[in-house]
Amino acid sequence: MTEPRRVLFVCTGNLCRSPMAVALAASRHGSGGVLFESAGVNAVVDAPATPTAVAACRELGVEVGDHRARQLDSDLAEAADRIFVMTEAHLAAVLEIAPGVADRVALLRPDGTDVEDPFGSPLETYRATRDEIVAALDARRDEFPGPG
């Protein structure tokens, strides 16, 4: 059996943006043997996604599921076929943790701008973040690795 190709989304606490990205990517682009995963550069390890992130995704009929936050480490980064980060700071952190992944990591937004952290904000802010993530995922769909 062929190993699934791995796409890793990275944010800060692994509570909002990257869990939303995983759920949204899986719902929109989840066929073809791609495993979507997430981690944080300063994760609140084992915490669930924020209720507001869950609610924002649920509005689109997308379930975040039983997500538990995890810390980014070199093994996780190096196992990924493609890594998408939310900010320039996350990009720098990934390269510090795993310098060998430089050719596989990029900002999620193709225009090179950050996806700002909605943590602690109202649902309207999470909706805007969700919609930014959806647009970026759709723009990057051809960059998701195909089956191995």
Residue frames as a rotation matrix with the C-alpha (Angstrom) as fourth column:
MET 1
0.577 0.817 0.000 0.00
0.817 -0.577 0.000 0.00
0.000 0.000 -1.000 0.00
THR 2
-0.173 -0.626 0.761 1.25
0.601 -0.679 -0.422 3.48
0.780 0.384 0.493 -0.90
GLU 3
-0.490 -0.074 -0.869 1.92
0.803 -0.427 -0.416 5.96
-0.340 -0.901 0.269 1.88
PRO 4
0.671 0.712 0.207 -0.33
0.741 -0.628 -0.240 9.01
-0.041 0.314 -0.948 1.74
ARG 5
-0.298 -0.677 0.673 1.28
0.594 -0.683 -0.425 12.28
0.747 0.273 0.606 0.71
ARG 6
0.091 0.266 -0.960 1.43
0.984 -0.174 0.045 14.68
-0.155 -0.948 -0.277 3.65
VAL 7
-0.109 -0.039 0.993 0.52
0.304 -0.953 -0.004 18.36
0.946 0.301 0.116 3.76
LEU 8
-0.200 -0.078 -0.977 1.30
0.980 -0.005 -0.200 20.13
0.011 -0.997 0.077 7.03
PHE 9
0.353 0.346 0.869 -0.29
0.257 -0.929 0.265 23.43
0.900 0.130 -0.417 8.10
VAL 10
-0.320 -0.586 -0.744 1.54
0.915 0.011 -0.403 25.43
0.244 -0.810 0.533 10.78
CYS 11
0.448 0.374 0.812 0.37
0.071 -0.920 0.385 28.29
0.891 -0.115 -0.439 12.98
THR 12
-0.260 -0.589 0.765 1.19
-0.691 -0.440 -0.573 29.44
0.674 -0.678 -0.293 16.50
GLY 13
-0.424 0.131 0.896 -0.87
-0.855 0.267 -0.444 27.55
-0.298 -0.955 -0.001 19.09
ASN 14
-0.924 0.141 -0.355 -2.42
-0.091 0.821 0.564 24.95
0.371 0.554 -0.746 16.74
LEU 15
-0.673 0.718 -0.176 -5.85
0.377 0.128 -0.917 26.03
-0.636 -0.684 -0.357 18.05
CYS 16
0.199 0.772 -0.604 -7.38
-0.151 -0.585 -0.797 28.14
-0.968 0.249 0.000 15.26
ARG 17
0.251 -0.073 -0.965 -5.82
-0.889 -0.413 -0.200 28.65
-0.384 0.908 -0.168 11.83
SER 18
-0.680 -0.602 -0.418 -4.03
-0.727 0.626 0.281 25.36
0.093 0.495 -0.864 11.20
PRO 19
-0.734 0.486 0.474 -6.86
0.211 0.827 -0.521 23.12
-0.646 -0.283 -0.709 12.49
MET 20
0.327 0.842 -0.429 -9.28
-0.240 -0.365 -0.900 25.12
-0.914 0.397 0.082 10.34
ALA 21
-0.052 -0.433 -0.900 -6.95
-0.980 -0.151 0.129 24.69
-0.192 0.889 -0.416 7.36
VAL 22
-0.935 -0.286 0.210 -6.82
-0.267 0.957 0.116 20.92
-0.234 0.052 -0.971 7.88
ALA 23
-0.330 0.894 0.304 -10.60
0.329 0.411 -0.850 20.58
-0.885 -0.181 -0.430 8.09
LEU 24
0.448 0.511 -0.734 -11.24
-0.432 -0.595 -0.678 22.90
-0.783 0.620 -0.046 5.16
ALA 25
-0.354 -0.658 -0.665 -8.55
-0.924 0.134 0.359 21.30
-0.147 0.741 -0.655 2.98
ALA 26
-0.909 0.022 0.416 -9.82
-0.007 0.998 -0.069 17.80
-0.417 -0.066 -0.907 3.71
SER 27
-0.010 0.995 0.095 -13.39
0.284 0.094 -0.954 18.80
-0.959 0.017 -0.283 2.87
ARG 28
0.609 0.255 -0.751 -12.45
-0.496 -0.616 -0.612 20.60
-0.618 0.745 -0.249 -0.37
HIS 29
0.315 -0.643 -0.698 -9.39
-0.879 0.079 -0.470 18.74
0.357 0.762 -0.541 -1.62
GLY 30
0.010 -0.337 0.941 -9.32
-0.882 0.440 0.167 15.56
-0.470 -0.832 -0.293 0.45
SER 31
0.918 0.251 0.306 -9.28
-0.104 0.899 -0.426 12.92
-0.382 0.360 0.851 -2.23
GLY 32
0.775 -0.596 -0.211 -6.28
-0.221 0.058 -0.974 11.35
0.593 0.801 -0.087 -3.87
GLY 33
0.545 -0.576 -0.610 -4.26
0.711 0.703 -0.029 9.99
0.445 -0.417 0.792 -0.99
VAL 34
-0.302 -0.614 0.729 -3.35
0.015 -0.767 -0.641 13.27
0.953 -0.183 0.241 0.73
LEU 35
0.205 0.262 -0.943 -3.12
0.938 0.222 0.266 13.42
0.279 -0.939 -0.200 4.52
PHE 36
0.137 -0.083 0.987 -3.65
-0.028 -0.996 -0.080 16.91
0.990 -0.016 -0.139 5.93
GLU 37
0.197 -0.190 -0.962 -2.02
0.941 0.313 0.131 17.57
0.276 -0.931 0.240 9.32
SER 38
0.558 -0.034 0.829 -1.29
-0.056 -0.998 -0.003 20.55
0.828 -0.045 -0.559 11.54
ALA 39
0.130 -0.550 -0.825 1.04
0.974 0.227 0.002 21.73
0.186 -0.804 0.565 14.29
GLY 40
0.956 0.176 0.236 1.99
0.126 -0.968 0.215 24.88
0.266 -0.176 -0.948 16.14
VAL 41
0.055 -0.985 0.161 5.33
0.186 -0.148 -0.971 26.56
0.981 0.084 0.175 16.70
ASN 42
-0.876 -0.211 0.435 4.18
-0.380 -0.256 -0.889 27.33
0.299 -0.943 0.144 20.26
ALA 43
-0.282 0.841 -0.462 1.38
-0.069 0.463 0.884 24.81
0.957 0.281 -0.073 20.63
VAL 44
-0.199 0.394 0.897 -0.97
-0.979 -0.042 -0.199 24.47
-0.040 -0.918 0.394 23.54
VAL 45
-0.804 -0.306 -0.510 -0.29
-0.443 0.880 0.170 20.73
0.397 0.362 -0.843 23.47
ASP 46
-0.849 0.492 -0.196 -3.35
0.515 0.852 -0.091 18.47
0.122 -0.178 -0.976 23.54
ALA 47
-0.543 0.695 -0.472 -5.85
-0.119 -0.620 -0.776 21.37
-0.831 -0.365 0.419 23.63
PRO 48
0.018 0.628 0.778 -8.84
0.863 0.383 -0.329 21.19
-0.505 0.677 -0.535 21.29
ALA 49
-0.632 -0.083 0.771 -9.49
0.590 -0.697 0.409 23.72
0.503 0.713 0.489 18.55
THR 50
-0.943 0.305 -0.132 -11.20
-0.138 -0.719 -0.682 26.84
-0.303 -0.625 0.720 19.85
PRO 51
-0.258 0.932 0.256 -15.00
0.606 0.362 -0.708 26.67
-0.753 -0.028 -0.658 19.90
THR 52
0.356 0.390 -0.849 -15.11
-0.315 -0.805 -0.502 29.70
-0.880 0.446 -0.163 17.59
ALA 53
-0.597 -0.596 -0.538 -12.88
-0.745 0.162 0.648 28.00
-0.299 0.787 -0.540 15.01
VAL 54
-0.849 0.362 0.386 -15.14
0.366 0.928 -0.066 24.95
-0.382 0.086 -0.920 15.18
ALA 55
0.089 0.959 -0.268 -18.23
0.392 -0.281 -0.876 27.15
-0.916 -0.027 -0.401 14.76
ALA 56
0.036 -0.130 -0.991 -16.79
-0.689 -0.721 0.070 29.05
-0.724 0.680 -0.116 11.79
CYS 57
-0.889 -0.381 -0.255 -16.04
-0.449 0.615 0.648 25.81
-0.090 0.691 -0.718 9.95
ARG 58
-0.666 0.692 0.280 -19.35
0.499 0.692 -0.523 24.25
-0.555 -0.208 -0.805 10.91
GLU 59
0.053 0.683 -0.728 -21.13
-0.263 -0.694 -0.670 27.13
-0.963 0.227 0.143 9.16
LEU 60
-0.168 -0.192 -0.967 -19.75
-0.984 -0.034 0.177 25.68
-0.067 0.981 -0.183 5.91
GLY 61
0.835 0.537 -0.122 -20.73
-0.538 0.843 0.022 22.14
0.114 0.047 0.992 6.90
VAL 62
0.155 -0.886 -0.437 -17.13
-0.140 0.418 -0.897 21.30
0.978 0.200 -0.059 7.79
GLU 63
0.986 0.164 -0.012 -16.29
-0.027 0.233 0.972 19.53
0.162 -0.959 0.234 11.05
VAL 64
0.231 -0.941 0.247 -12.95
-0.880 -0.311 -0.360 20.13
0.416 -0.134 -0.900 12.75
GLY 65
0.427 0.014 -0.904 -13.36
0.025 0.999 0.027 16.78
0.904 -0.035 0.427 14.50
ASP 66
0.940 -0.057 -0.337 -11.38
0.341 0.246 0.907 15.63
0.032 -0.968 0.251 17.50
HIS 67
0.382 -0.829 0.407 -8.36
0.120 -0.392 -0.912 17.87
0.916 0.397 -0.050 16.85
ARG 68
0.850 -0.293 -0.437 -5.72
0.438 -0.067 0.897 18.03
-0.292 -0.954 0.072 19.57
ALA 69
0.843 -0.535 -0.052 -2.94
-0.513 -0.772 -0.376 20.61
0.161 0.344 -0.925 19.36
ARG 70
0.714 -0.699 0.041 0.62
0.639 0.675 0.369 19.41
-0.286 -0.237 0.928 18.89
GLN 71
0.477 -0.676 -0.562 4.01
-0.286 -0.724 0.628 21.03
-0.831 -0.139 -0.538 18.83
LEU 72
0.906 -0.279 -0.318 5.93
-0.300 0.107 -0.948 21.26
0.298 0.954 0.014 15.58
ASP 73
0.405 -0.858 0.316 9.18
-0.246 0.231 0.941 19.31
-0.880 -0.459 -0.117 15.66
SER 74
-0.343 -0.649 -0.679 11.78
-0.826 -0.135 0.547 18.39
-0.446 0.748 -0.490 13.06
ASP 75
-0.848 0.043 0.529 10.39
0.168 0.967 0.191 14.88
-0.503 0.251 -0.827 12.53
LEU 76
0.143 0.987 0.072 6.93
0.548 -0.019 -0.837 16.19
-0.824 0.159 -0.543 11.72
ALA 77
0.433 -0.042 -0.900 8.27
-0.526 -0.823 -0.215 18.88
-0.732 0.567 -0.379 9.38
GLU 78
-0.554 -0.777 -0.300 10.65
-0.712 0.256 0.654 16.52
-0.431 0.576 -0.695 7.61
ALA 79
-0.651 0.381 0.657 7.90
0.382 0.912 -0.150 13.93
-0.656 0.153 -0.739 7.06
ALA 80
0.352 0.862 -0.365 5.73
0.111 -0.426 -0.898 16.47
-0.929 0.276 -0.246 5.20
ASP 81
-0.093 -0.286 0.954 5.73
0.967 0.201 0.155 16.63
-0.236 0.937 0.258 1.43
ARG 82
-0.271 0.081 0.959 4.46
0.398 -0.898 0.188 20.22
0.876 0.433 0.211 1.57
ILE 83
-0.322 0.121 -0.939 4.26
0.919 -0.197 -0.341 22.71
-0.226 -0.973 -0.047 4.47
PHE 84
-0.066 0.372 0.926 2.08
0.428 -0.828 0.363 25.79
0.901 0.420 -0.105 4.50
VAL 85
-0.595 -0.208 -0.776 2.53
0.799 -0.258 -0.544 28.38
-0.087 -0.943 0.320 7.24
MET 86
0.451 0.892 -0.017 0.26
0.892 -0.452 -0.024 31.24
-0.029 -0.004 -1.000 8.24
THR 87
0.973 -0.133 -0.189 2.89
-0.108 -0.985 0.136 33.99
-0.204 -0.112 -0.972 8.75
GLU 88
0.472 -0.881 -0.041 6.45
-0.338 -0.138 -0.931 34.97
0.815 0.453 -0.362 7.96
ALA 89
-0.036 -0.468 0.883 7.28
-0.998 -0.032 -0.058 34.31
0.056 -0.883 -0.466 11.63
HIS 90
0.644 0.314 0.697 6.03
-0.393 0.918 -0.050 30.73
-0.656 -0.242 0.715 11.27
LEU 91
0.919 -0.363 -0.153 8.14
-0.028 0.327 -0.944 30.32
0.393 0.872 0.291 8.13
ALA 92
0.088 -0.930 0.357 11.24
-0.716 -0.308 -0.626 31.40
0.692 -0.201 -0.693 10.05
ALA 93
0.100 0.007 0.995 10.36
-0.914 0.396 0.089 29.05
-0.393 -0.918 0.046 12.92
VAL 94
0.938 0.254 0.236 9.90
-0.139 0.900 -0.414 26.07
-0.318 0.355 0.879 10.60
LEU 95
0.688 -0.718 -0.107 13.27
-0.078 0.073 -0.994 26.73
0.722 0.692 -0.006 8.96
GLU 96
-0.050 -0.680 0.732 14.95
-0.933 -0.229 -0.277 27.04
0.356 -0.697 -0.623 12.35
ILE 97
0.316 0.281 0.906 13.45
-0.700 0.714 0.023 23.71
-0.640 -0.642 0.423 13.48
ALA 98
0.342 -0.108 0.933 14.00
0.459 0.886 -0.066 21.87
-0.820 0.451 0.353 10.18
PRO 99
-0.054 -0.431 -0.901 16.34
-0.491 -0.774 0.400 23.73
-0.869 0.464 -0.170 7.78
GLY 100
-0.862 -0.387 0.327 16.18
0.023 0.614 0.789 20.88
-0.506 0.688 -0.520 5.28
VAL 101
-0.148 0.899 0.413 12.55
0.846 0.331 -0.417 21.61
-0.512 0.287 -0.810 4.37
ALA 102
-0.456 -0.080 -0.886 13.21
-0.047 -0.992 0.113 25.01
-0.889 0.093 0.449 2.77
ASP 103
-0.946 0.052 -0.319 12.13
-0.322 -0.050 0.946 23.76
0.033 0.997 0.064 -0.66
ARG 104
-0.602 0.751 -0.273 8.80
0.583 0.647 0.492 22.43
0.546 0.137 -0.827 0.72
VAL 105
-0.194 0.502 -0.843 7.58
0.879 -0.292 -0.377 25.32
-0.436 -0.814 -0.385 2.89
ALA 106
-0.734 0.042 0.678 5.64
0.385 -0.797 0.466 28.44
0.560 0.603 0.569 1.89
LEU 107
-0.817 0.575 -0.047 3.17
-0.365 -0.579 -0.729 30.95
-0.446 -0.578 0.683 3.21
LEU 108
-0.374 0.761 0.530 -0.36
0.620 0.630 -0.467 29.65
-0.689 0.154 -0.708 2.73
ARG 109
0.653 0.629 -0.423 -1.49
0.130 -0.643 -0.755 32.83
-0.746 0.437 -0.502 1.00
PRO 110
0.338 -0.537 0.773 0.01
0.929 0.321 -0.183 32.86
-0.150 0.780 0.607 -2.50
ASP 111
0.715 -0.045 0.697 0.26
0.249 -0.916 -0.314 36.67
0.653 0.398 -0.644 -2.39
GLY 112
-0.240 -0.944 -0.226 2.82
0.519 0.072 -0.852 36.33
0.820 -0.322 0.473 0.41
THR 113
-0.270 0.200 0.942 0.77
-0.655 -0.755 -0.027 38.02
0.706 -0.624 0.335 3.10
ASP 114
-0.984 -0.161 0.073 0.06
-0.153 0.563 -0.812 36.65
0.090 -0.811 -0.579 6.55
VAL 115
0.043 0.965 -0.257 -3.14
0.214 0.242 0.946 35.00
0.976 -0.096 -0.196 7.71
GLU 116
-0.472 -0.255 0.844 -3.60
-0.614 -0.592 -0.522 36.89
0.633 -0.764 0.123 10.97
ASP 117
-0.866 0.067 -0.496 -4.40
0.359 0.773 -0.523 35.08
0.349 -0.631 -0.693 14.21
PRO 118
-0.134 0.898 0.419 -8.09
-0.204 -0.439 0.875 35.32
0.970 0.031 0.242 15.18
PHE 119
-0.368 -0.011 -0.930 -7.52
0.722 0.627 -0.293 33.88
0.586 -0.779 -0.223 18.67
GLY 120
-0.613 0.189 -0.767 -9.77
0.666 -0.399 -0.631 35.58
-0.425 -0.898 0.119 21.20
SER 121
-0.932 0.264 -0.249 -11.70
-0.352 -0.825 0.442 37.47
-0.089 0.499 0.862 18.52
PRO 122
-0.093 0.977 0.193 -15.43
-0.569 0.107 -0.816 37.33
-0.817 -0.185 0.545 17.77
LEU 123
0.135 0.258 0.957 -16.99
0.440 0.849 -0.291 34.91
-0.888 0.460 0.001 15.30
GLU 124
0.952 0.252 -0.173 -16.96
-0.021 -0.513 -0.858 37.54
-0.305 0.821 -0.483 12.54
THR 125
0.260 -0.941 -0.217 -13.15
-0.923 -0.308 0.232 37.61
-0.285 0.140 -0.948 12.67
TYR 126
-0.372 -0.341 0.863 -12.99
-0.198 0.938 0.285 33.82
-0.907 -0.065 -0.416 12.54
ARG 127
0.607 0.643 0.466 -15.30
0.379 0.281 -0.882 33.87
-0.698 0.712 -0.074 9.51
ALA 128
0.831 -0.353 -0.430 -12.95
-0.546 -0.666 -0.509 36.28
-0.107 0.657 -0.746 7.75
THR 129
-0.202 -0.938 0.282 -9.95
-0.839 0.315 0.445 34.08
-0.506 -0.147 -0.850 8.64
ARG 130
-0.038 0.298 0.954 -11.82
0.171 0.942 -0.287 30.98
-0.985 0.152 -0.087 7.46
ASP 131
0.885 0.458 0.083 -12.62
0.174 -0.160 -0.972 32.66
-0.432 0.874 -0.221 4.15
GLU 132
0.430 -0.833 -0.349 -8.97
-0.889 -0.458 -0.001 33.73
-0.159 0.311 -0.937 3.71
ILE 133
-0.398 -0.577 0.713 -7.90
-0.489 0.791 0.367 30.14
-0.776 -0.202 -0.597 4.30
VAL 134
0.358 0.614 0.703 -10.48
0.346 0.612 -0.711 28.79
-0.868 0.497 0.007 1.83
ALA 135
0.941 -0.007 -0.338 -9.32
-0.288 -0.540 -0.791 31.22
-0.177 0.842 -0.510 -0.87
ALA 136
0.059 -0.997 -0.042 -5.67
-0.968 -0.067 0.241 30.32
-0.243 0.027 -0.970 -0.26
LEU 137
-0.264 -0.102 0.959 -6.40
-0.150 0.987 0.064 26.58
-0.953 -0.127 -0.275 -0.32
ASP 138
0.702 0.600 0.384 -8.27
0.306 0.233 -0.923 26.90
-0.643 0.766 -0.020 -3.58
ALA 139
0.782 -0.467 -0.412 -5.45
-0.622 -0.622 -0.475 28.96
-0.035 0.628 -0.777 -5.10
ARG 140
-0.209 -0.957 0.200 -2.86
-0.956 0.243 0.162 26.39
-0.204 -0.157 -0.966 -3.99
ARG 141
0.616 0.577 0.535 -4.80
-0.532 0.807 -0.257 23.23
-0.580 -0.126 0.804 -4.87
ASP 142
0.879 -0.309 -0.364 -2.35
-0.197 0.460 -0.866 22.31
0.435 0.832 0.344 -7.65
GLU 143
-0.073 -0.959 0.272 0.49
-0.735 -0.133 -0.665 22.37
0.674 -0.249 -0.695 -5.11
PHE 144
0.381 0.211 0.900 -0.96
-0.792 0.576 0.201 19.59
-0.476 -0.790 0.387 -2.98
PRO 145
-0.673 -0.724 -0.149 1.10
-0.701 0.561 0.441 16.48
-0.236 0.401 -0.885 -3.71
GLY 146
0.267 0.723 -0.637 -0.55
-0.839 0.499 0.215 13.70
0.474 0.477 0.740 -5.59
PRO 147
0.947 0.125 0.295 -0.51
-0.261 0.835 0.485 10.05
-0.185 -0.536 0.824 -4.50
GLY 148
0.214 -0.967 0.137 2.96
-0.720 -0.062 0.691 8.63
-0.660 -0.247 -0.710 -3.90
